Amino acid sequence: MQQQQQSQQQQMPMNQQQGVMPQPPNVVTSKDHLYISDMLSWNLLAMKKCHFFAQQCTDPEVKGAIEKAGQMHKQHYERILQHFQTQQNQMNQALQ
């Protein structure tokens, strides 16, 4: 059964499997908003955990790796927040 489904999927033309969106829509749905909020929360929590564990660590090499991971999560958090704020500003300007 599974083999039959795989062969059917392979026979589908590429354009019928899933369309590629060249640019994301200018609308942020409530589901998108919830997902963005979750991403912000996950990155903030990861950043805080990295900071905590780096403070507990005595090995400088491990401490450096954990701090680097924390910085990565901080950058992701800031990038997501910046993108979200840009979207909010564009929506507010469109309403005026």
C-alpha positions as CSV (number, residue, x, y, z in Angstrom):
1,M,0.0,0.0,0.0
2,Q,2.7,2.5,1.0
3,Q,4.8,1.6,-2.1
4,Q,1.7,2.3,-4.3
5,Q,1.2,5.7,-2.7
6,Q,4.9,6.6,-3.2
7,S,4.8,5.6,-6.9
8,Q,1.7,7.7,-7.4
9,Q,3.4,10.7,-5.8
10,Q,6.4,10.3,-7.9
11,Q,4.3,10.2,-11.1
12,M,2.7,13.6,-10.2
13,P,4.1,16.5,-12.2
14,M,6.1,18.8,-10.0
15,N,3.7,21.7,-10.5
16,Q,0.8,19.7,-8.9
17,Q,2.6,18.8,-5.7
18,Q,2.8,22.2,-4.1
19,G,3.0,25.6,-5.6
20,V,5.9,27.9,-4.7
21,M,4.9,31.3,-3.5
22,P,7.4,33.9,-4.9
23,Q,6.6,36.4,-2.1
24,P,4.7,35.9,1.1
25,P,1.3,37.6,1.4
26,N,1.0,41.0,3.1
27,V,-1.5,39.5,5.6
28,V,-0.6,38.1,9.0
29,T,-3.4,35.8,10.0
30,S,-4.3,35.0,13.6
31,K,-2.6,31.6,13.2
32,D,0.5,33.3,11.8
33,H,0.5,35.6,14.8
34,L,0.3,32.7,17.2
35,Y,3.1,30.9,15.5
36,I,5.3,34.1,15.5
37,S,4.6,34.5,19.2
38,D,5.6,30.9,19.8
39,M,8.8,31.4,17.9
40,L,9.6,34.4,20.0
41,S,8.9,32.5,23.2
42,W,11.0,29.5,22.1
43,N,14.0,31.7,21.2
44,L,13.7,33.8,24.3
45,L,13.6,30.7,26.5
46,A,16.6,29.1,24.7
47,M,18.5,32.3,25.1
48,K,17.8,32.5,28.8
49,K,18.8,28.8,29.3
50,C,22.0,29.3,27.4
51,H,22.9,32.3,29.6
52,F,22.1,30.3,32.8
53,F,24.1,27.2,31.8
54,A,27.0,29.3,30.5
55,Q,27.2,30.9,34.0
56,Q,27.3,27.5,35.6
57,C,30.0,26.1,33.3
58,T,33.6,25.9,34.3
59,D,35.1,24.7,31.0
60,P,35.9,27.7,28.9
61,E,35.5,25.9,25.6
62,V,32.0,24.6,26.6
63,K,31.1,27.9,28.1
64,G,32.0,29.7,24.8
65,A,30.0,27.2,22.7
66,I,26.9,27.7,25.0
67,E,27.3,31.5,24.8
68,K,27.6,31.3,21.1
69,A,24.3,29.3,21.0
70,G,22.7,31.9,23.2
71,Q,23.8,34.7,20.9
72,M,22.3,32.8,17.9
73,H,19.0,32.6,19.7
74,K,19.1,36.3,20.6
75,Q,19.7,37.2,17.0
76,H,16.8,35.0,15.9
77,Y,14.6,36.6,18.5
78,E,15.5,40.1,17.3
79,R,15.1,39.2,13.6
80,I,11.7,37.7,14.2
81,L,10.7,40.7,16.3
82,Q,12.0,43.2,13.7
83,H,10.1,41.4,10.9
84,F,6.9,41.4,13.0
85,Q,7.2,45.1,13.9
86,T,7.8,45.9,10.2
87,Q,4.6,44.1,9.3
88,Q,2.7,45.9,12.0
89,N,3.9,49.3,10.8
90,Q,3.0,48.5,7.2
91,M,-0.5,47.4,8.3
92,N,-1.0,50.5,10.4
93,Q,0.1,52.8,7.5
94,A,-2.3,50.9,5.2
95,L,-5.2,51.6,7.6
96,Q,-4.5,55.4,7.7
